[in-house]
Amino acid sequence: MTVPDARTFLITGVSSGLGRAFASGALAAGHRVIGTVRRAEDAEAFAGAAPGRAHPMVLDVTDYDAIPAAVAAAEREAGPVDVLVNNAGYGHEGALEESSMEDLQRQFAANVFGPVAMSKAVLPGMRARRRGHIVNVTSMGGFITMPGITFYCGSKFALEGISEALGKEVASFGIRVTALAPGQFRTDWAGRSMDRTPRSISDYDAVMDPIRSARQAKSGQQPGDPDRAAQALLRLVEAEDPPTRLFLGEDALGLVAGKLDAMRAEIAAWEAVSRSTSYGA
C-alpha cells in the first residue's frame, strides 16, 4: 500500500511496545518506516512487515558515535526523514536512596541523551529542506511525578524541557517538535522492560512495597490501547499546527489537571513571598 503524500518515519525501538504500534500504524497508512532494533532477528522480522517500506536499522541509541552514519545510510535507502519519533527508552524503578549513580546514568543515556543524538542526526537535513517533525515520546511522568520512579521522571522532565526549547529554536525552519506524553498503555513497560533496583532500606517499605506490587499486578492490564496511540501519532504529524505537548490517555489528563490545580493553589499561597524578593519590595 502506498499513498501520494507518503512520508518517511524514523522510529526508534520498534521491536515492542508503543514503538511497534507506531511503526505498524504508519506502515498500515502507507508510509515508509525506518525502525531501529537492537537484534538482527528483530530486523528481519521488521523488514518482512512491509517489504520495500519497512527498513530496519540495527542500532543502540546509546551508541551516540554510531548514530550519524546509521541515519545517513538509512536515508540513502529509504529517503530523507520527514518524521523522527524518539520512542526507545525504558523505565527504572527504585527509591532514589537505594539506586546507584550508574542507574541514573543509564536512565538518562537511553531516555535523554539518545533522543538528543538522534535529533542532531536528522536536524541538518530537516533544516536544509525547511520541514520536518520531531516527536519525543516522554510520559505523563514528565509532568506529574510518582514515588519509586524518580530517575525515570527526572529523565522525562528533561526530555520535555529539551523538546519545548528545541521547538522554539527550529520553528522558523519549518520544523515542529512535539512531546508526546502517554499515560499507562498496555505494553511491557512495567513488566519485563522495567529495570528494578533491589530493595535494601527497610524505612522505605511502606512507600515502595505497595507501589512495586501494584505496578507488577497492573502490567498487562493498563487502560491505554497502543494501536489507538498510533492513530493519535498519525493525527499529530498530519496537523498543520501540531501542539508542543500532547498527553495520551484519560489517566494522564486527570493527573495533569490535578497537578495544575495544586500548582495554582501553591503559587497563590506563596505569592507574597515570591514577590518579596525584588529590589525595593
N, C-alpha and C positions, 0 to 999 in steps of 0.2 A: 504493500500500500504506500502510495506517495501522495503528497498534497502540493499544490502550486507554491504555497508560501512555507514549505518545509524549512525548518531551522536545524542547525547543528547544536545539540546539547552536549556539554561535558559534565557528567555527573559522577561524583566520587562515591565509592562504596556501594556498588550496585549488586553485590552478591547476596544481600539480605536486607531485611527491614524496610525502612522508608526509601532507601536508595533503590532497591529492587522495584518497589512500587512506582517510584518516579520514572525510572527507566522504562518500565513496561507501559506506563501511561503515555509517555512521549512517543514510544515506538508505535503503539496502537493508533495514535493520532497521525502517524505518517512522517514523523520527524526522524532525523538521524541522531544517534546517541553514541558518544564516546563514553565508555564506562570503565572506571578504574576498579580493579580487583587485585587481590594480593596473591592468588594462586593460579597456576597455569590451567588447572582443571576448571576453575570458575570462568576463566577467559574463554575456554572452548564452549562452555555451556551458554555464555552470554552471546557469543558470536552466532550461535545457532538459533537464538531467539528471533532474529530478523536478519537473515543473510543479506549483506550489502548495505545494511543500515545500522546494524549493531556492531560497534567497533570496540573491542576490549583493549584495555591498556593495563598491563601488569605494573602496578605502582603502589608503593607505600608512601602516603602523603607526608610522612615524617622524614622521608629521604629528600630533603629540600634540594640538594645538588642535582638530583636526577630529574626533577620536575620540568625545567625548561626544555630539555632535549626531548623528553617524553611527550610533552604537549605539542612541540613543533612537529614531531613525527606523526602524531595523531591527526593534526590539522592537514598535513600533506595528504593523508589518506582519506579523511572524512570531510575536509573543508574547514574554513575558519569557524571558530567557536562563536556562536551567537549568544548562547546562554550557558553560564557556568553555575552549576549547583554544587556548592560545597556542603556535602552531606556526611562524608566519612567522619567518624568520631565514636566515642564511647562514653559510658558513664562510670565514674568512680564513686563507690560508696564507702564511707568511713568517717568517723569523727575526726576533726582536724588534729586534735592532740594525739590520736592514735595513728595517724597517717604520716608517711615519710615525705621528705622533700623530693625524693625520687618519684613518689606517687604524683605529687603536684607537677613536676616537670613533664612526666609522661602525659598527664591530662592536658596540659597546655600545648604540648607538642602536637597532639592529634587534633585538638578542638580549636586551637587558635593559630599556632604557627603554620600548620599545614594549609588551612584555608587562605592565610595571607600569602604563602608561597604560590599556591595555585592562582590566586588573583593576580599576583605580579607577573605570572607567566602569560596570562591572556590579555592583560590590560594594554600592552603596546599595540596589538592587533586591533582591539576594540577601539582604541583611541584613534588609530590611523583611519579606520572605517567610519568613525563618528557614530557608532551604535554598539549596543550590547547590553546585557543584563547579567549582573552577578547576584545570585541568590545564596545567602549564607544561612544554612539551617541552624538556628540557635535552639531555643527552648523557652517554654514559659518560665523555666528555671533561669533564664537570662534576664528576668524582670522581677519575679517573685522568688523567694528562697524557701528552702526546706532543710531542717537539720539532717545531718547524715550524708548529704551530698554537697558539702561545702566547696570542695575543689571543682566539682562539676559546675555548680552555679557560678563560681568565680570565672571559669573558662567561658561560659556562655554570656555572662555580663561583659567580659572583654570583647567577645566577638560582636555583640550588639553595638558596643561603642565604636569599634572599628568600622562596622558596616555603616553606621549613621554618618560618621565623619568622612569616610571614603565617598559615600554618595554625594556629599557636598563638594568634594574635590573634583569629581568627574562628571557632574551633571551637565556642565557646559559642553562636554564632548559627545553628548547624546547617550551616555552610559548611565544605566539605572542600577541602583543597589538596594536590595530588599533583605531584611532579616526576617526569615520565615520561622515562626516560633510555635512549634507544636506543643500540645498538652500530652496526655497519655494516649499512645497509639498501640495497637496490638502487634507488637514486634518483640524481638528478643532483647530489647534494650535493658530490661530489668531482670532478664534471665541469664543465659549463658554469655551474653555480650558484656555484662557488667563486671567490673573489676572490684572486688570486695576486700578491704583490709581486715585481717583477723582482729577480733575483739581482744583487748588487753587491759583496759582500765575499768574496774567494776563500777566506779562512780557514774559512768555513762550508761549503765544497764537500763535504767528507767527510761532513758531517751532513745537509745539505739535499738534495744532488743525488739520492742513493738514495731518500730519503723522497718527494721530489716525483715521481720516476719511478715508484716503486711505487704511489703513490696514483693517479696517472693511469692506470696499467695496470689497476688493480683496479676502476676506475669502470665500473659496469655488471655487475660480477661479484661484488658483495658478497653475503654469505650470508643476510642478513635479507630476509624477504618482507614488503613494505609491506601487503599485504592481511591477513596474519596479525597484523601490528602493529595494524591497525584493529580486528580482533576482540578483541585484548587490551585496547584502549581501551574497547570496549563492556563487557567484563567488569569493567574497573576502575570505570567510572561506575555500574554496577549493584550494586556491592558495598556491603553495609551498613556495613562498616568498612574503607574503602579505605586503602591504605598511604600513608605520607608520601612514599615514593620507590619507583618500580618500574623495574627495569632490564629491557631487552628484548634478547634475543639471547644465544647461548652465548658469543660473544666478550666481551660486556660482563660477564657473570657471571664468566668466567675471569680477566679482567684486574682486576676489582674484588676478587675473592678474593685474588689475588696482592698487590695493594696493601695490603689489610688485614693480611695476614701480615707484610709488610715493615714496616708501621707498628707492629704489636705488637712486633716484634723491635727496632726502633729505640727505641721508648718504653722497653722493658726495659733496653736497653744504656745509656741516658742517664737512667734513673730517679733515680740518686743525685744527679746534677746538678740535675734538676728539683726534687727535694725539698730541696736545699740552699739555696733562695732565701727560705725563710720566716724570720721573726724567731725567733731562738733556735735555729736549726737548727745 
